[in-house]
Amino acid sequence: MHVVLEKLTELDMMVRRMIHEMVHESFGIEKYIEERLMSTNYLFLMIMYIAPPA
């Protein structure tokens, strides 16, 4: 499960970087991309639910 979450986090970061780059480039403020990306870090959290007894 840990490996899957690591891969999902990597994919999320890659997609967010691409989106931020496109938006920043469209406004002509490319120099702020790294600053913006470093200010928004997210974690994937998994919570284990146990089914109630039937």
PDB file of N, CA, C, O and CB in Angstrom:
ATOM      1  N   MET A   1       0.828  -1.190   0.000  1.00  0.00           N
ATOM      2  CA  MET A   1       0.000   0.000   0.000  1.00  0.00           C
ATOM      3  C   MET A   1       0.876   1.258   0.000  1.00  0.00           C
ATOM      4  O   MET A   1       0.554   2.246  -0.660  1.00  0.00           O
ATOM      5  CB  MET A   1      -0.944  -0.004   1.214  1.00  0.00           C
ATOM      6  N   HIS A   2       1.972   1.210   0.738  1.00  0.00           N
ATOM      7  CA  HIS A   2       2.864   2.369   0.838  1.00  0.00           C
ATOM      8  C   HIS A   2       3.435   2.752  -0.530  1.00  0.00           C
ATOM      9  O   HIS A   2       3.544   3.936  -0.850  1.00  0.00           O
ATOM     10  CB  HIS A   2       4.009   2.076   1.821  1.00  0.00           C
ATOM     11  N   VAL A   3       3.793   1.763  -1.324  1.00  0.00           N
ATOM     12  CA  VAL A   3       4.359   2.020  -2.656  1.00  0.00           C
ATOM     13  C   VAL A   3       3.319   2.697  -3.547  1.00  0.00           C
ATOM     14  O   VAL A   3       3.641   3.611  -4.307  1.00  0.00           O
ATOM     15  CB  VAL A   3       4.850   0.699  -3.311  1.00  0.00           C
ATOM     16  N   VAL A   4       2.092   2.248  -3.449  1.00  0.00           N
ATOM     17  CA  VAL A   4       1.012   2.834  -4.250  1.00  0.00           C
ATOM     18  C   VAL A   4       0.817   4.301  -3.868  1.00  0.00           C
ATOM     19  O   VAL A   4       0.667   5.158  -4.739  1.00  0.00           O
ATOM     20  CB  VAL A   4      -0.312   2.043  -4.055  1.00  0.00           C
ATOM     21  N   LEU A   5       0.818   4.587  -2.572  1.00  0.00           N
ATOM     22  CA  LEU A   5       0.645   5.971  -2.128  1.00  0.00           C
ATOM     23  C   LEU A   5       1.811   6.849  -2.569  1.00  0.00           C
ATOM     24  O   LEU A   5       1.612   8.012  -2.920  1.00  0.00           O
ATOM     25  CB  LEU A   5       0.499   6.026  -0.609  1.00  0.00           C
ATOM     26  N   GLU A   6       3.019   6.305  -2.553  1.00  0.00           N
ATOM     27  CA  GLU A   6       4.171   7.065  -3.038  1.00  0.00           C
ATOM     28  C   GLU A   6       4.013   7.402  -4.515  1.00  0.00           C
ATOM     29  O   GLU A   6       4.292   8.526  -4.934  1.00  0.00           O
ATOM     30  CB  GLU A   6       5.470   6.279  -2.811  1.00  0.00           C
ATOM     31  N   LYS A   7       3.567   6.430  -5.299  1.00  0.00           N
ATOM     32  CA  LYS A   7       3.372   6.657  -6.737  1.00  0.00           C
ATOM     33  C   LYS A   7       2.262   7.682  -6.980  1.00  0.00           C
ATOM     34  O   LYS A   7       2.390   8.546  -7.848  1.00  0.00           O
ATOM     35  CB  LYS A   7       3.035   5.329  -7.453  1.00  0.00           C
ATOM     36  N   LEU A   8       1.172   7.585  -6.211  1.00  0.00           N
ATOM     37  CA  LEU A   8       0.086   8.553  -6.354  1.00  0.00           C
ATOM     38  C   LEU A   8       0.552   9.959  -6.002  1.00  0.00           C
ATOM     39  O   LEU A   8       0.184  10.925  -6.670  1.00  0.00           O
ATOM     40  CB  LEU A   8      -1.100   8.160  -5.471  1.00  0.00           C
ATOM     41  N   THR A   9       1.354  10.074  -4.966  1.00  0.00           N
ATOM     42  CA  THR A   9       1.884  11.371  -4.569  1.00  0.00           C
ATOM     43  C   THR A   9       2.787  11.939  -5.652  1.00  0.00           C
ATOM     44  O   THR A   9       2.706  13.126  -5.967  1.00  0.00           O
ATOM     45  CB  THR A   9       2.646  11.257  -3.250  1.00  0.00           C
ATOM     46  N   GLU A  10       3.647  11.104  -6.225  1.00  0.00           N
ATOM     47  CA  GLU A  10       4.523  11.546  -7.316  1.00  0.00           C
ATOM     48  C   GLU A  10       3.707  12.030  -8.508  1.00  0.00           C
ATOM     49  O   GLU A  10       4.001  13.074  -9.091  1.00  0.00           O
ATOM     50  CB  GLU A  10       5.463  10.409  -7.748  1.00  0.00           C
ATOM     51  N   LEU A  11       2.681  11.265  -8.865  1.00  0.00           N
ATOM     52  CA  LEU A  11       1.823  11.632  -9.991  1.00  0.00           C
ATOM     53  C   LEU A  11       1.103  12.947  -9.713  1.00  0.00           C
ATOM     54  O   LEU A  11       1.024  13.811 -10.586  1.00  0.00           O
ATOM     55  CB  LEU A  11       0.802  10.519 -10.277  1.00  0.00           C
ATOM     56  N   ASP A  12       0.583  13.097  -8.507  1.00  0.00           N
ATOM     57  CA  ASP A  12      -0.106  14.329  -8.122  1.00  0.00           C
ATOM     58  C   ASP A  12       0.825  15.528  -8.227  1.00  0.00           C
ATOM     59  O   ASP A  12       0.435  16.575  -8.744  1.00  0.00           O
ATOM     60  CB  ASP A  12      -0.657  14.213  -6.698  1.00  0.00           C
ATOM     61  N   MET A  13       2.045  15.382  -7.742  1.00  0.00           N
ATOM     62  CA  MET A  13       3.009  16.477  -7.799  1.00  0.00           C
ATOM     63  C   MET A  13       3.366  16.828  -9.238  1.00  0.00           C
ATOM     64  O   MET A  13       3.523  18.001  -9.575  1.00  0.00           O
ATOM     65  CB  MET A  13       4.270  16.113  -7.022  1.00  0.00           C
ATOM     66  N   MET A  14       3.494  15.816 -10.083  1.00  0.00           N
ATOM     67  CA  MET A  14       3.837  16.042 -11.482  1.00  0.00           C
ATOM     68  C   MET A  14       2.710  16.809 -12.196  1.00  0.00           C
ATOM     69  O   MET A  14       2.966  17.756 -12.941  1.00  0.00           O
ATOM     70  CB  MET A  14       4.110  14.694 -12.193  1.00  0.00           C
ATOM     71  N   VAL A  15       1.473  16.386 -11.957  1.00  0.00           N
ATOM     72  CA  VAL A  15       0.324  17.035 -12.596  1.00  0.00           C
ATOM     73  C   VAL A  15       0.177  18.472 -12.092  1.00  0.00           C
ATOM     74  O   VAL A  15      -0.051  19.389 -12.881  1.00  0.00           O
ATOM     75  CB  VAL A  15      -0.974  16.234 -12.324  1.00  0.00           C
ATOM     76  N   ARG A  16       0.309  18.667 -10.771  1.00  0.00           N
ATOM     77  CA  ARG A  16       0.205  20.025 -10.228  1.00  0.00           C
ATOM     78  C   ARG A  16       1.282  20.930 -10.797  1.00  0.00           C
ATOM     79  O   ARG A  16       1.021  22.098 -11.084  1.00  0.00           O
ATOM     80  CB  ARG A  16       0.300  20.001  -8.704  1.00  0.00           C
ATOM     81  N   ARG A  17       2.493  20.405 -10.964  1.00  0.00           N
ATOM     82  CA  ARG A  17       3.595  21.197 -11.518  1.00  0.00           C
ATOM     83  C   ARG A  17       3.272  21.624 -12.948  1.00  0.00           C
ATOM     84  O   ARG A  17       3.493  22.776 -13.323  1.00  0.00           O
ATOM     85  CB  ARG A  17       4.917  20.392 -11.484  1.00  0.00           C
ATOM     86  N   MET A  18       2.744  20.686 -13.747  1.00  0.00           N
ATOM     87  CA  MET A  18       2.398  21.007 -15.133  1.00  0.00           C
ATOM     88  C   MET A  18       1.322  22.088 -15.187  1.00  0.00           C
ATOM     89  O   MET A  18       1.415  23.027 -15.977  1.00  0.00           O
ATOM     90  CB  MET A  18       1.921  19.746 -15.876  1.00  0.00           C
ATOM     91  N   ILE A  19       0.307  21.951 -14.348  1.00  0.00           N
ATOM     92  CA  ILE A  19      -0.787  22.927 -14.331  1.00  0.00           C
ATOM     93  C   ILE A  19      -0.275  24.293 -13.888  1.00  0.00           C
ATOM     94  O   ILE A  19      -0.600  25.311 -14.500  1.00  0.00           O
ATOM     95  CB  ILE A  19      -1.924  22.455 -13.398  1.00  0.00           C
ATOM     96  N   HIS A  20       0.529  24.313 -12.821  1.00  0.00           N
ATOM     97  CA  HIS A  20       1.084  25.582 -12.342  1.00  0.00           C
ATOM     98  C   HIS A  20       1.946  26.237 -13.412  1.00  0.00           C
ATOM     99  O   HIS A  20       1.879  27.451 -13.607  1.00  0.00           O
ATOM    100  CB  HIS A  20       1.909  25.363 -11.065  1.00  0.00           C
ATOM    101  N   GLU A  21       2.750  25.446 -14.104  1.00  0.00           N
ATOM    102  CA  GLU A  21       3.606  26.008 -15.156  1.00  0.00           C
ATOM    103  C   GLU A  21       2.771  26.642 -16.255  1.00  0.00           C
ATOM    104  O   GLU A  21       3.077  27.742 -16.717  1.00  0.00           O
ATOM    105  CB  GLU A  21       4.514  24.924 -15.749  1.00  0.00           C
ATOM    106  N   MET A  22       1.713  25.949 -16.678  1.00  0.00           N
ATOM    107  CA  MET A  22       0.864  26.493 -17.739  1.00  0.00           C
ATOM    108  C   MET A  22       0.189  27.793 -17.306  1.00  0.00           C
ATOM    109  O   MET A  22       0.140  28.756 -18.072  1.00  0.00           O
ATOM    110  CB  MET A  22      -0.193  25.467 -18.146  1.00  0.00           C
ATOM    111  N   VAL A  23      -0.330  27.818 -16.083  1.00  0.00           N
ATOM    112  CA  VAL A  23      -1.020  29.014 -15.590  1.00  0.00           C
ATOM    113  C   VAL A  23      -0.041  30.173 -15.434  1.00  0.00           C
ATOM    114  O   VAL A  23      -0.319  31.290 -15.870  1.00  0.00           O
ATOM    115  CB  VAL A  23      -1.716  28.723 -14.246  1.00  0.00           C
ATOM    116  N   HIS A  24       1.112  29.903 -14.806  1.00  0.00           N
ATOM    117  CA  HIS A  24       2.096  30.966 -14.598  1.00  0.00           C
ATOM    118  C   HIS A  24       2.625  31.509 -15.926  1.00  0.00           C
ATOM    119  O   HIS A  24       2.817  32.716 -16.070  1.00  0.00           O
ATOM    120  CB  HIS A  24       3.258  30.450 -13.745  1.00  0.00           C
ATOM    121  N   GLU A  25       2.859  30.627 -16.892  1.00  0.00           N
ATOM    122  CA  GLU A  25       3.343  31.069 -18.196  1.00  0.00           C
ATOM    123  C   GLU A  25       2.294  31.910 -18.915  1.00  0.00           C
ATOM    124  O   GLU A  25       2.632  32.872 -19.604  1.00  0.00           O
ATOM    125  CB  GLU A  25       3.733  29.866 -19.056  1.00  0.00           C
ATOM    126  N   SER A  26       1.017  31.549 -18.755  1.00  0.00           N
ATOM    127  CA  SER A  26      -0.028  32.314 -19.433  1.00  0.00           C
ATOM    128  C   SER A  26      -0.139  33.734 -18.878  1.00  0.00           C
ATOM    129  O   SER A  26      -0.557  34.647 -19.590  1.00  0.00           O
ATOM    130  CB  SER A  26      -1.370  31.599 -19.303  1.00  0.00           C
ATOM    131  N   PHE A  27       0.236  33.923 -17.603  1.00  0.00           N
ATOM    132  CA  PHE A  27       0.212  35.254 -16.999  1.00  0.00           C
ATOM    133  C   PHE A  27       1.570  35.943 -17.052  1.00  0.00           C
ATOM    134  O   PHE A  27       1.703  37.096 -16.640  1.00  0.00           O
ATOM    135  CB  PHE A  27      -0.251  35.160 -15.564  1.00  0.00           C
ATOM    136  N   GLY A  28       2.582  35.234 -17.561  1.00  0.00           N
ATOM    137  CA  GLY A  28       3.912  35.823 -17.674  1.00  0.00           C
ATOM    138  C   GLY A  28       4.657  35.950 -16.354  1.00  0.00           C
ATOM    139  O   GLY A  28       5.498  36.836 -16.197  1.00  0.00           O
ATOM    140  N   ILE A  29       4.354  35.074 -15.405  1.00  0.00           N
ATOM    141  CA  ILE A  29       5.009  35.147 -14.088  1.00  0.00           C
ATOM    142  C   ILE A  29       5.712  33.824 -13.762  1.00  0.00           C
ATOM    143  O   ILE A  29       5.543  33.267 -12.678  1.00  0.00           O
ATOM    144  CB  ILE A  29       3.973  35.490 -12.982  1.00  0.00           C
ATOM    145  N   GLU A  30       6.501  33.337 -14.720  1.00  0.00           N
ATOM    146  CA  GLU A  30       7.175  32.051 -14.564  1.00  0.00           C
ATOM    147  C   GLU A  30       8.114  31.997 -13.369  1.00  0.00           C
ATOM    148  O   GLU A  30       8.336  30.926 -12.803  1.00  0.00           O
ATOM    149  CB  GLU A  30       7.940  31.734 -15.802  1.00  0.00           C
ATOM    150  N   LYS A  31       8.669  33.145 -12.978  1.00  0.00           N
ATOM    151  CA  LYS A  31       9.662  33.146 -11.903  1.00  0.00           C
ATOM    152  C   LYS A  31       9.069  32.787 -10.540  1.00  0.00           C
ATOM    153  O   LYS A  31       9.822  32.550  -9.595  1.00  0.00           O
ATOM    154  CB  LYS A  31      10.321  34.501 -11.823  1.00  0.00           C
ATOM    155  N   TYR A  32       7.745  32.741 -10.414  1.00  0.00           N
ATOM    156  CA  TYR A  32       7.109  32.429  -9.137  1.00  0.00           C
ATOM    157  C   TYR A  32       6.648  30.978  -9.023  1.00  0.00           C
ATOM    158  O   TYR A  32       6.038  30.603  -8.022  1.00  0.00           O
ATOM    159  CB  TYR A  32       5.938  33.338  -8.926  1.00  0.00           C
ATOM    160  N   ILE A  33       6.931  30.159 -10.033  1.00  0.00           N
ATOM    161  CA  ILE A  33       6.443  28.780 -10.035  1.00  0.00           C
ATOM    162  C   ILE A  33       6.963  28.007  -8.829  1.00  0.00           C
ATOM    163  O   ILE A  33       6.172  27.415  -8.094  1.00  0.00           O
ATOM    164  CB  ILE A  33       6.855  28.072 -11.325  1.00  0.00           C
ATOM    165  N   GLU A  34       8.274  28.000  -8.612  1.00  0.00           N
ATOM    166  CA  GLU A  34       8.857  27.227  -7.508  1.00  0.00           C
ATOM    167  C   GLU A  34       8.326  27.695  -6.159  1.00  0.00           C
ATOM    168  O   GLU A  34       8.007  26.877  -5.296  1.00  0.00           O
ATOM    169  CB  GLU A  34      10.383  27.335  -7.530  1.00  0.00           C
ATOM    170  N   GLU A  35       8.232  28.997  -5.978  1.00  0.00           N
ATOM    171  CA  GLU A  35       7.730  29.554  -4.719  1.00  0.00           C
ATOM    172  C   GLU A  35       6.312  29.064  -4.448  1.00  0.00           C
ATOM    173  O   GLU A  35       5.983  28.680  -3.326  1.00  0.00           O
ATOM    174  CB  GLU A  35       7.763  31.096  -4.754  1.00  0.00           C
ATOM    175  N   ARG A  36       5.494  29.079  -5.463  1.00  0.00           N
ATOM    176  CA  ARG A  36       4.100  28.655  -5.317  1.00  0.00           C
ATOM    177  C   ARG A  36       4.004  27.158  -5.043  1.00  0.00           C
ATOM    178  O   ARG A  36       3.227  26.735  -4.187  1.00  0.00           O
ATOM    179  CB  ARG A  36       3.301  29.009  -6.575  1.00  0.00           C
ATOM    180  N   LEU A  37       4.779  26.361  -5.755  1.00  0.00           N
ATOM    181  CA  LEU A  37       4.729  24.917  -5.558  1.00  0.00           C
ATOM    182  C   LEU A  37       5.199  24.524  -4.162  1.00  0.00           C
ATOM    183  O   LEU A  37       4.651  23.597  -3.564  1.00  0.00           O
ATOM    184  CB  LEU A  37       5.577  24.216  -6.607  1.00  0.00           C
ATOM    185  N   MET A  38       6.195  25.210  -3.643  1.00  0.00           N
ATOM    186  CA  MET A  38       6.710  24.870  -2.320  1.00  0.00           C
ATOM    187  C   MET A  38       5.730  25.261  -1.211  1.00  0.00           C
ATOM    188  O   MET A  38       5.815  24.732  -0.103  1.00  0.00           O
ATOM    189  CB  MET A  38       8.054  25.554  -2.093  1.00  0.00           C
ATOM    190  N   SER A  39       4.815  26.168  -1.490  1.00  0.00           N
ATOM    191  CA  SER A  39       3.862  26.598  -0.471  1.00  0.00           C
ATOM    192  C   SER A  39       2.622  25.713  -0.420  1.00  0.00           C
ATOM    193  O   SER A  39       1.783  25.872   0.467  1.00  0.00           O
ATOM    194  CB  SER A  39       3.453  28.030  -0.723  1.00  0.00           C
ATOM    195  N   THR A  40       2.500  24.790  -1.354  1.00  0.00           N
ATOM    196  CA  THR A  40       1.325  23.916  -1.372  1.00  0.00           C
ATOM    197  C   THR A  40       1.765  22.462  -1.407  1.00  0.00           C
ATOM    198  O   THR A  40       1.969  21.890  -2.478  1.00  0.00           O
ATOM    199  CB  THR A  40       0.418  24.235  -2.581  1.00  0.00           C
ATOM    200  N   ASN A  41       1.907  21.878  -0.241  1.00  0.00           N
ATOM    201  CA  ASN A  41       2.233  20.460  -0.132  1.00  0.00           C
ATOM    202  C   ASN A  41       1.044  19.730   0.456  1.00  0.00           C
ATOM    203  O   ASN A  41       0.432  20.188   1.422  1.00  0.00           O
ATOM    204  CB  ASN A  41       3.500  20.237   0.733  1.00  0.00           C
ATOM    205  N   TYR A  42       0.727  18.606  -0.125  1.00  0.00           N
ATOM    206  CA  TYR A  42      -0.396  17.817   0.332  1.00  0.00           C
ATOM    207  C   TYR A  42       0.068  16.403   0.617  1.00  0.00           C
ATOM    208  O   TYR A  42       1.040  15.926   0.031  1.00  0.00           O
ATOM    209  CB  TYR A  42      -1.531  17.824  -0.701  1.00  0.00           C
ATOM    210  N   LEU A  43      -0.630  15.741   1.516  1.00  0.00           N
ATOM    211  CA  LEU A  43      -0.348  14.347   1.829  1.00  0.00           C
ATOM    212  C   LEU A  43      -1.590  13.519   1.551  1.00  0.00           C
ATOM    213  O   LEU A  43      -2.715  13.956   1.794  1.00  0.00           O
ATOM    214  CB  LEU A  43       0.107  14.185   3.300  1.00  0.00           C
ATOM    215  N   PHE A  44      -1.370  12.329   1.044  1.00  0.00           N
ATOM    216  CA  PHE A  44      -2.457  11.380   0.921  1.00  0.00           C
ATOM    217  C   PHE A  44      -2.529  10.603   2.228  1.00  0.00           C
ATOM    218  O   PHE A  44      -1.522  10.062   2.685  1.00  0.00           O
ATOM    219  CB  PHE A  44      -2.256  10.429  -0.309  1.00  0.00           C
ATOM    220  N   LEU A  45      -3.685  10.544   2.818  1.00  0.00           N
ATOM    221  CA  LEU A  45      -3.854   9.791   4.050  1.00  0.00           C
ATOM    222  C   LEU A  45      -4.859   8.675   3.808  1.00  0.00           C
ATOM    223  O   LEU A  45      -5.914   8.880   3.209  1.00  0.00           O
ATOM    224  CB  LEU A  45      -4.314  10.712   5.210  1.00  0.00           C
ATOM    225  N   MET A  46      -4.512   7.520   4.279  1.00  0.00           N
ATOM    226  CA  MET A  46      -5.413   6.380   4.164  1.00  0.00           C
ATOM    227  C   MET A  46      -5.905   6.023   5.560  1.00  0.00           C
ATOM    228  O   MET A  46      -5.113   5.912   6.496  1.00  0.00           O
ATOM    229  CB  MET A  46      -4.708   5.160   3.484  1.00  0.00           C
ATOM    230  N   ILE A  47      -7.186   5.849   5.693  1.00  0.00           N
ATOM    231  CA  ILE A  47      -7.771   5.455   6.961  1.00  0.00           C
ATOM    232  C   ILE A  47      -8.384   4.079   6.765  1.00  0.00           C
ATOM    233  O   ILE A  47      -9.123   3.829   5.813  1.00  0.00           O
ATOM    234  CB  ILE A  47      -8.833   6.496   7.460  1.00  0.00           C
ATOM    235  N   MET A  48      -8.058   3.209   7.686  1.00  0.00           N
ATOM    236  CA  MET A  48      -8.564   1.840   7.583  1.00  0.00           C
ATOM    237  C   MET A  48      -9.884   1.750   8.332  1.00  0.00           C
ATOM    238  O   MET A  48      -9.961   2.076   9.516  1.00  0.00           O
ATOM    239  CB  MET A  48      -7.534   0.811   8.147  1.00  0.00           C
ATOM    240  N   TYR A  49     -10.907   1.312   7.642  1.00  0.00           N
ATOM    241  CA  TYR A  49     -12.212   1.114   8.248  1.00  0.00           C
ATOM    242  C   TYR A  49     -12.446  -0.374   8.418  1.00  0.00           C
ATOM    243  O   TYR A  49     -12.164  -1.175   7.527  1.00  0.00           O
ATOM    244  CB  TYR A  49     -13.333   1.758   7.396  1.00  0.00           C
ATOM    245  N   ILE A  50     -12.960  -0.718   9.562  1.00  0.00           N
ATOM    246  CA  ILE A  50     -13.302  -2.113   9.827  1.00  0.00           C
ATOM    247  C   ILE A  50     -14.814  -2.221   9.736  1.00  0.00           C
ATOM    248  O   ILE A  50     -15.549  -1.450  10.354  1.00  0.00           O
ATOM    249  CB  ILE A  50     -12.768  -2.596  11.234  1.00  0.00           C
ATOM    250  N   ALA A  51     -15.259  -3.183   8.962  1.00  0.00           N
ATOM    251  CA  ALA A  51     -16.696  -3.374   8.790  1.00  0.00           C
ATOM    252  C   ALA A  51     -17.318  -3.794  10.121  1.00  0.00           C
ATOM    253  O   ALA A  51     -16.753  -4.617  10.841  1.00  0.00           O
ATOM    254  CB  ALA A  51     -16.985  -4.433   7.692  1.00  0.00           C
ATOM    255  N   PRO A  52     -18.476  -3.232  10.445  1.00  0.00           N
ATOM    256  CA  PRO A  52     -19.139  -3.632  11.692  1.00  0.00           C
ATOM    257  C   PRO A  52     -19.607  -5.080  11.600  1.00  0.00           C
ATOM    258  O   PRO A  52     -19.920  -5.569  10.515  1.00  0.00           O
ATOM    259  CB  PRO A  52     -20.337  -2.701  12.000  1.00  0.00           C
ATOM    260  N   PRO A  53     -19.652  -5.753  12.726  1.00  0.00           N
ATOM    261  CA  PRO A  53     -20.112  -7.146  12.701  1.00  0.00           C
ATOM    262  C   PRO A  53     -21.570  -7.218  12.237  1.00  0.00           C
ATOM    263  O   PRO A  53     -22.391  -6.372  12.592  1.00  0.00           O
ATOM    264  CB  PRO A  53     -19.962  -7.796  14.102  1.00  0.00           C
ATOM    265  N   ALA A  54     -21.864  -8.215  11.458  1.00  0.00           N
ATOM    266  CA  ALA A  54     -23.219  -8.355  10.897  1.00  0.00           C
ATOM    267  C   ALA A  54     -24.157  -9.027  11.861  1.00  0.00           C
ATOM    268  O   ALA A  54     -25.331  -9.221  11.546  1.00  0.00           O
ATOM    269  CB  ALA A  54     -23.184  -9.139   9.602  1.00  0.00           C
TER     270      ALA A  54
END
